[in-house]
Amino acid sequence: MLGIKQEALAFDLGNDWNQKKISMLEQKDVIEDDILNQISDALKIPVEAFQNFDEEQAINIISNTFGDNACVGNPNSTFKFNSIEELKKLHEEKIALYERMLKEKDEMMARLEKLINK
């Protein structure tokens, strides 16, 4: 969801990590607390965001981001519309995510420049 490559996360987590280990980790249903804390630190995302993640809610948020005609042509579907407070919170979370992604990009560029200079 963050657009971070497995190799980049492995690099941030340290020498014990590689792309294959990250891939295997993504397949797990339960992640040990110490590993979850490492990942939380590397991604700069609170552990609670992982623990409280609700895929169904995320899909619902995405499906409700269409225009006013989102319900047209699908009379058998039920839709959940978010309250203004929920939308404000989502907007704030998106802004924080974009800011973090920009910071991460800058950090990655700095690391690449350092590698190039070596």
N, C-alpha and C positions, 0 to 999 in steps of 0.2 A: 504494500500500500504506500510505502514511503519512497519507493523507487530506488532503494539502496541495493546495490549488487551484493551478492553473498561474499564475494572476494573482499569488498570494501569493509563489510562488517567483520569478517575474519581478521583483516589487517588491524582494525580498531581494537579487537578483543585480545590480540597478542599472538605470540609465537606458537602457542598450543593450538591455535585455530587455523582452519583452512576452509575452502569452499565446500568440500565434501561434508565436513563436520557440521557446517551451518545447514546444509541441505538436509542432513539426517535429523538435526534439531527441529527443523520446520515440520517434520513428519510426526513428531512426538505429540501426544495428547497432554502429557504432564511434564513440566520442566522443573528441575530441582531449583530450590530457592537461591542457592549461591550462583548458579548459572543465570537465572532470571535477573538477579541483581547486577551481574556483569553486563548483560545485554542492556538493561535499563540505563546503566551508566554510560555505555558506549553510544546508545541512541539518544540519550538525554530525554528519556520518556519515563515518567513515574511507573513503578512496578504495578501500581493499581490500574493503570491503563491497560496493561496486559491481562491482569487478573479479572477485570470487569468488562473485557471486550466481548461484545455481543454481535456475532456475524449477522444475525437476522436483523438487528437494529441498523447495522451499517448498510445492509442491502436496502432496507426500508428508506433510509435517508437518501440513498442514491436514487431510488425509484421515485421519490417525491420531489426531485429537483427539476422535473420537467415543467413545461408551461401550463397555462390554465386549461388546456385541452387534454391533459394527461388521462382523464377518466373517459373521454369520448371513445366510443367504439369497443368498450370492454365492460358491458353492463353487469357481468357476472362476478366481477372482482370487487373486493373490499379494499378500501384505502384508509391509511392512517395519516392524518395531517398533523404536523408538528405545531405546537403552540409557539407564540412569539418568543417566549422565554427560551424554549428549546432551540429555536432558530438562532437567537442571539448567542446562546452558549456554543452552538455548532460553528457559528461565524467566528467567534473568538478563538475556538480551538483550531479552526482552519488558519487563521492569521498566525497563531503561535506556531503551527506546523510549518507554514511557509517561511516564517522568520527563521525557524530552526533549520529548515532545508537550505536556505540561503547561507546561513552561518556554516553549515556543514559543507556546502559547495566551496565557500571561501577557504575553509580549513583543508579540504581536499586539494584545492589549487595550490595552497601553500606547501602541502606535503609533496605534490608533484614538482613544484619549482625546486624544492630542496633536493629531491631525487635527481632532477635534471642537472642541478648545479654540482652534484657529487660526481 
